[in-house]
Amino acid sequence: MGANDLNVNSDPAGSRPSSRHRSPFNSIKFFVFCHSLLQLAQLLVSGYMKSSISTIERRYGFSSQKSGLLAAFNEVGNTVLIIFVSFFGSRVHRPRFIGGGALLACLASLLMALPHFLNGPYEYTDHISSSSDNSTGLCLSGSPFTTSSSNQSCSPEESPAQQGVYLLLLLGQLLLGIGAVPIQPFGISYIDDYASKRNSPLYLGILLAVTSIGPAFGFITGSFMLRYYVDFDKLSEDEIMLDSKDLRWVGAWWLGFLVASCLLFLAALPYLFFPRNMPKEDGEDDVESRADCKQQQTNPLQELSLLQFLKRFPHIALRTLQSPIYLLVVLAQVNLAALLAGLATFMAKFIERQFSQTVSFSTMMIGGVGIPLAVLGTVLGGVLMRRFNVSVSGASKLCTTAILLCTISATPLLFIGCPTQMVAGVFPPSNDEFSCSSSCRCPPEAFNPVCGSDGVEFRSPCHAGCNATEMDTNSKVINYTGCQCVGGLGYASPGTCGSGCVHLLRPFMVLLGLTSFIASFSQTPSYMMILRTVPTEDKSFAVGVQYMLFRVLAFMPGPVLYGSVIDTTCILWGKKCGRQTSCNYYNLDRFRQRFLGLQVVFACGGLLCFLLTVVVLRRRAGRQEPEPSVKGGYELVNEQKTAENSSSKEKELTGIKT
């Protein structure tokens, strides 16, 4: 910004060049609009990944722990680079960095879909390999089972492309996390710099709402995409023999990544045209903005180098964490973030297994019910803060009340669920269940669930001792007959028997939605508590440390922890080509108790931290210390001169701009 520009901008508003303001790229409102669309597209990818994680797990035979690591891996690159965002701040062309990150996320999304095109069609267990041609998977008494043809069917699974699928998905997640690094921090700081003080909270509220809506769009997109068979582009409709209710069904998980990459590319283009600096939205604020700009130009030597910054960062981070309110609020948010990480990654899988629903329907429940109610709670929490001008003390009480009610409403979820269905030889465990089908020589890898007429489920028609089929006009199996292991009428129907308590899904979703709604009330108050309880010169660092702790303590280990807990409830692991794949059957009681119980533990941890903030603030008020105001910012009346001197000295050491 040259001297001439400063002279021009010092004129009254009426004498400013009108062409500068006619361009939409010099409007902060247009930037907010573009940034909302970009965050929507970027978070859509993140939400879509979580909605498809159980499908990817089934397609490539991953354990829940492995899929949890995959879901969390995008936080690795994000965590490593978030420190550099705090360093660069406004020193770089922020819109172009945002656009570059969006293009990298676009590439990562394409990379996530690549395994589908590098591998052949999805192979599922639908028949038993034997010395005779047994393409129906029925019991053929006296036919010795051999492994020759089974080994031949395993050869495609041992190809280099198949072995590298997991590494390719991890790389895509890593690049997705790196691409997301500049998007939100640079966007928020850019808006805060050039929006008026009156409109800045409104714009940030819009971005927070979009941040919550984005994953919902991802889940809803996943619900639609997973209704299509994974290989609909490789097989004709007549060749697709499975339906979405089959436990072996795999939806078109890759399709959403292609759609999201197109949206990211389109959303990235406007950032190539936004200026590095734009006029302040409010004319009265332009004077202050130009003064800051002039001061920065006349003091370029006060800027730290990157090496100096990295040396100073641990010291500044530790100093920030010494604030008890800041530390307690961040720890509370970490607990809630860990809860959210498990819910977003595995709740759709929980609904699918617990209430015998399709993957697409379970995903729709999360994206269409849980997340929108959480967004509504976030917005209403902000409205309450503004309407009643809530202080920091009042915000801590609001957060404590919200999490207490959330814990109370979440506890009954532990008791709303289904018992594990009876599966012969699997649950309840028994060693003599297969005596009737021992002559069939069924291989342990066979998995084609059938429901016997007596209500007992079998892992395949062979294990049920069935020797004949009834077909419809489309050559699809209606029933398996002659099943010597099935009581009653002696036939079995294709598919699982289900858990038998679908009627409990509605009260479960009502309580889950209510819990999400109540818990989200704490988001805006807790965020404002952080911003208003740290010195002004440390705000950017406080937010950076906050996001770093989120990723290190919640978003990275959270999905892996939940996946490991879920794996402990598996009662029958799938096998393919002699290796363990994804879980076929879970103990539903243990699944519910351990998965939801872990969420209650995190909710109690957040409640304890918020309770401690109330205690600390009450003691501080008892000592007649000035209370930080949500509306007025951070003020220390009794130590004003000391704070000013400390702030000035810190600026000289760190080069931090307020």
Beta strands, then each sheet from edge to edge (+ up, - down):
strand 1: 450-452
strand 2: 457-458
strand 3: 468-471
strand 4: 477-481
strand 5: 492-494
strand 6: 570-576
strand 7: 579-586
sheet 1: 2+ 1- 5+
sheet 2: 3+ 4-
sheet 3: 6+ 7-
end
